[in-house]
């Protein structure tokens, strides 16, 4: 026998899920109401003004100011209301709270690689605490992927060569499906994982025990194989960048969270995206007062190593 117990919609397991569903059904409901009204008016006009009826056609109305203002003003209010409603949801969705835990996600054909703040890694599985905002800083090693958790109502493209950011807060413990929502190659349908939402004490225990989640096709190594400071030295970063706050040949690293003035006069935020670009394409944005001597590390650093260096620099800035 076939199993016909198919839910029409995934469960609502995050704070944004409820807001998104209410908005979606609200817009659909409004469309249905307007459609029904239009159909009713069409049918009534067809019946009333059928060529066999005796309706008075001798004095057609050329203008009706009240009617024209009504059918202009009401749709205007409805459209602006939908805009404000959706813009508020969008703003909340792309502005993570300050207490969010920052985790890194790397998309790769065909798996999701996740790194926790303490360096622990896992593949195709994301462990997280319930009722705690989680910020994901994401990039791709190859093609465009899309991080999608239906129960959370979140989906964000993951792009090669840059970081994209999203956040969410789970409201239910348990396991939730993780998918790639962007066709990314022959085994796209196998790029499936899960988000495991745990009670905070259970999550802390999982971190302490150093458990490594198993992905669908591979196991992630526990912890880091090299520390951030060792990698910083190994790649020669220490030659130009001082970690004690003093000035070297390169810009001061203890400026995360501020703005950097460029030689063009523009200012950019000193964040993860700026740090990544400075490693891969250092000529793109040169800090004011410094020479164009930074070598590119394109092809010399893996995405995991880039993330490790970024977290090391953030650690120098007190974890900002």
C-alpha positions in Angstrom: 0.0 0.0 0.0 1.1 3.5 -0.7 1.8 5.9 2.2 -0.4 8.9 1.6 0.6 10.7 4.8 2.3 13.5 2.9 2.4 16.9 4.7 1.6 19.9 2.5 4.0 22.1 4.4 7.1 21.4 6.6 6.8 22.0 10.3 7.6 25.5 11.6 10.8 25.0 13.5 12.3 28.5 13.6 11.4 32.1 14.6 11.3 33.2 11.0 9.2 30.3 9.8 6.0 31.6 11.5 6.5 35.1 10.1 7.2 33.7 6.6 4.1 31.4 6.6 1.8 34.1 7.8 3.0 36.5 5.1 2.7 33.8 2.4 -0.8 32.8 3.3 -1.8 36.4 3.8 -0.7 37.3 0.2 -2.3 34.2 -1.2 -5.5 34.9 0.8 -5.6 38.5 -0.4 -5.2 37.4 -4.0 -8.0 34.9 -3.6 -10.3 37.5 -2.2 -9.6 39.9 -5.0 -9.9 37.2 -7.6 -13.3 36.1 -6.2 -14.6 39.7 -6.2 -13.5 40.2 -9.8 -15.2 36.9 -10.9 -18.4 37.8 -9.1 -18.4 41.2 -10.8 -17.7 39.7 -14.2 -20.6 37.2 -13.8 -23.0 39.9 -12.5 -22.1 42.2 -15.4 -22.5 39.4 -18.0 -26.0 38.5 -16.6 -27.2 42.1 -16.1 -26.0 43.4 -19.5 -26.7 40.4 -21.6 -28.1 41.5 -25.0 -31.4 39.9 -24.1 -31.9 41.9 -20.9 -33.8 45.2 -20.7 -31.1 47.1 -18.8 -31.0 50.8 -19.5 -28.2 51.7 -21.9 -29.4 55.1 -23.0 -27.3 57.1 -20.5 -23.8 55.5 -20.1 -21.6 56.9 -17.3 -18.5 58.6 -18.7 -16.8 59.3 -15.4 -17.3 58.5 -11.7 -14.7 60.3 -9.5 -15.5 58.5 -6.3 -15.3 55.1 -8.0 -12.0 55.9 -9.7 -10.5 57.2 -6.5 -11.7 54.1 -4.6 -10.2 51.6 -7.0 -6.9 53.5 -7.1 -6.6 54.2 -3.3 -7.5 50.8 -2.0 -5.0 48.9 -4.2 -2.3 51.5 -3.3 -2.8 50.9 0.4 -2.8 47.1 -0.1 0.4 47.2 -2.2 2.2 49.5 0.2 1.1 47.4 3.2 2.5 44.3 1.6 5.8 46.1 0.8 6.2 47.3 4.4 5.3 43.8 5.7 7.7 42.0 3.5 10.5 44.6 3.9 10.3 44.1 7.7 10.7 40.3 7.4 13.5 40.8 4.9 15.3 43.2 7.2 15.0 40.8 10.2 16.2 37.9 8.1 19.4 39.6 7.0 20.4 41.3 10.2 21.6 38.7 12.7 21.5 39.7 16.4 24.7 40.5 18.2 24.5 37.4 20.3 24.4 35.0 17.3 26.9 32.1 17.3 29.0 32.4 14.1 29.5 29.2 12.2 31.1 28.6 8.8 29.6 26.6 5.9 31.5 25.5 2.8 29.6 24.0 -0.1 31.4 21.5 -2.3 30.3 19.0 -4.9 28.5 17.3 -3.3 28.5 18.0 0.5 28.1 20.6 3.1 31.2 21.2 5.3 30.5 23.0 8.6 32.9 24.5 11.1 32.0 25.5 14.6 33.6 28.5 16.5 35.9 26.2 18.4 37.2 24.7 15.2 35.3 21.4 15.3 34.1 20.3 11.9 31.4 18.1 10.5 30.1 17.1 7.1 26.4 17.2 6.0 25.4 17.7 9.6 25.0 20.8 11.6 24.6 20.5 15.4 23.2 23.6 17.2 21.5 24.7 20.4 17.8 25.5 20.5 16.6 29.0 21.1 20.0 30.4 20.2 20.6 32.6 17.1 23.0 31.0 14.7 24.8 33.1 12.0 26.2 31.2 9.0 29.0 32.7 7.0 29.1 30.6 3.8 31.1 30.1 0.6 31.6 27.5 -2.1 34.7 25.7 -3.3 33.4 25.1 -6.8 29.9 26.1 -8.2 26.8 27.9 -6.8 25.0 25.9 -4.1 22.0 26.9 -2.0 21.7 26.2 1.7 18.1 25.3 2.3 16.3 24.1 5.5 12.6 23.8 4.7 11.5 23.6 8.4 13.3 26.9 9.1 12.0 28.6 5.9 15.5 29.7 5.1 17.4 29.5 1.8 20.6 31.3 0.8 22.8 31.0 -2.3 26.4 29.9 -1.5 28.8 31.5 -4.0 32.3 30.7 -5.0 34.8 33.5 -4.4 32.8 35.4 -1.7 30.9 35.1 1.6 27.2 35.1 1.9 25.5 35.4 5.3 22.2 34.1 6.8 20.9 33.5 10.3 18.1 31.7 12.1 17.0 30.6 15.5 15.5 27.1 16.0 12.5 26.8 18.3 12.3 23.0 18.4 14.8 20.3 19.2 15.1 17.3 16.8 16.4 16.7 13.3 15.5 18.8 10.3 16.3 18.2 6.6 19.2 20.1 5.0 19.2 20.4 1.2 20.9 22.1 -1.7 18.3 24.1 -3.6 20.5 25.0 -6.6 21.3 22.4 -9.3 25.0 21.9 -8.8 25.9 18.9 -10.9 25.3 15.3 -11.6 25.0 14.3 -7.9 23.0 17.4 -6.8 20.2 15.2 -5.4 22.7 13.5 -3.1 23.7 16.7 -1.4 21.4 16.1 1.5 22.2 16.6 5.2 20.5 17.3 8.5 20.4 20.0 11.2 20.3 18.5 14.7 18.8 21.0 17.2 19.8 20.2 20.8 19.2 21.5 24.3 22.0 24.0 25.2 23.5 21.7 27.8 23.4 18.8 25.4 25.1 20.9 22.7 27.8 22.0 25.1 28.4 18.3 26.1 28.6 17.4 22.4 31.2 20.0 21.9 33.2 19.0 24.9 33.2 15.3 23.9 34.5 16.3 20.5 32.0 14.2 18.7 32.3 14.2 14.9 29.1 13.9 12.9 29.1 11.5 10.0 27.9 12.8 6.6 26.2 10.8 4.0 29.4 10.0 2.1 32.3 11.0 4.4 33.4 11.7 7.9 34.7 15.0 9.0 38.0 15.0 11.0 37.7 16.1 14.6 39.2 19.5 15.4 41.8 21.3 13.4 45.0 19.8 12.0 46.8 23.1 12.4 46.2 26.1 14.7 45.5 29.6 13.5 48.7 31.1 14.8 50.8 28.2 13.3 49.1 28.8 9.9 49.6 32.5 10.2 53.3 31.9 10.7 53.6 29.1 8.1 52.1 31.2 5.3 54.4 34.2 6.0 51.6 36.5 7.3 53.7 37.3 10.3 56.3 38.9 8.1 54.2 42.0 7.3 51.4 41.9 9.9 52.1 42.4 13.6 49.9 40.7 16.1 50.8 42.9 19.0 49.1 46.0 17.6 52.2 47.7 16.4 52.6 48.8 12.8 54.4 46.6 10.2 54.6 46.6 6.5 51.0 45.6 6.3 47.9 47.1 7.9 47.1 46.7 11.6 45.2 43.5 12.2 43.6 44.8 15.4 40.9 46.7 13.6 38.1 44.2 13.1 34.7 45.8 13.4 35.9 49.2 12.2 36.2 50.8 8.8 39.3 50.8 6.6 40.2 53.9 4.6 41.4 52.9 1.1 43.9 54.7 -1.1 41.0 55.7 -3.3 39.5 57.6 -0.4 36.6 55.2 0.1 35.9 53.3 3.3 35.0 49.6 3.7 34.0 47.5 6.7 36.7 45.4 8.2 34.8 42.2 8.3 35.1 38.6 7.1 34.4 39.5 3.4 37.1 42.1 3.5 39.6 39.8 5.1 38.9 37.0 2.6 39.3 39.4 -0.4 42.5 40.7 1.0 44.0 37.2 1.0 42.7 36.1 -2.4 42.7 39.4 -4.3 44.8 41.9 -2.3 45.1 44.5 -5.1 41.3 45.0 -5.1 41.3 47.2 -2.0 44.6 48.7 -0.8 44.6 50.4 2.6 45.6 54.0 2.6 49.2 54.6 3.4 50.4 51.1 2.3 52.1 49.9 -0.8 50.7 47.3 -3.2 53.1 44.5 -2.0 50.6 41.9 -0.6 50.9 38.7 -2.7 47.8 36.7 -3.6 47.1 33.5 -1.9 44.7 32.4 -4.6 45.2 28.6 -5.0 47.5 28.5 -2.0 44.8 28.5 0.7 41.9 26.2 1.0 38.5 27.6 2.1 39.1 25.9 5.5 42.4 27.6 5.9 41.0 31.0 4.9 38.3 30.6 7.6 40.9 29.5 10.1 43.0 32.6 9.5 39.9 34.9 9.7 39.0 33.4 13.0 42.6 33.8 14.2 42.5 37.5 13.3 39.1 37.9 15.0 40.6 36.2 18.1 43.3 38.8 18.1 40.5 41.4 18.3 38.9 39.7 21.2 36.6 37.5 19.1 34.8 40.3 17.3 
